Amino acid sequence: MALATGTQAPDFTLKTKNADGLQDVTLSDNYGKQKTVLLFFPLAFTSVCMEEMCSVSSGIQDYTSLNAAVYGISVDSPFSQEKMAQVDGLKFPLLSDFNKEVSKAYDVLFEDLLGFKGVSKRSAFVIDENGSIVYSESSDDPKQLPDFEAIKAALKG
C-alpha cells in the first residue's frame, strides 16, 4: 500500500541525466519553495509510460502555474531515461531509482511484474511545500494512468 496522505514524504536524492551530464535532484530542495509531483512509472519506452510522460509534458504549464515541480521516476538507468526524454521531448526531469530505494520507501515497488523483479508501480504523489504528502495514488494495474485532475486539484489545495 502506497504511503498515505498526511505522511511526511521520505526525502531522497536521485540522479537525472541530460546534456549537462549526471545531476543530483533532492526532494527537500523544493521544501519551502514549491510543491512537488512524483510520477512513478514501470519502465522507460513502454507505450503507456510514454503516453503518461508525454501527456504531462505537453501540459506542464498546468503544473508550473500551480507552483509545482514534476519528476518522473523509474528504476531505469539515467542514461535510458535521458534517451526517452529526448525522443519524447519531455519538459521535466526523469529521475533514476536504479537502486530501487525510493520506490521501496514510498511502498510502490512490484515484487514481480510480468517476470520483472522490482519495477515501480504506476503511482502519483503530491507533496506540499512542507514535505507532507497531500495526494497519494498507486495502481497494481500498470496500464492505469493516474487521475491527473485529482493531482491538479491537490495542487490547488
Secondary structure, 3 states (H helix, E strand, C coil): CCCCCCCECCCCEEEEEECCEEEEEEHHHHCCCCEEEEEECCCCCCHHHHHHHHHHHHCHHHHHCCCEEEEEEECCCHHHHHHHHHHHCCCCCEEECCCCHHHHHCCCEECCECCECCEECEEEEEECCCCEEEEEEEECCCCCCCCHHHHHHHHHC
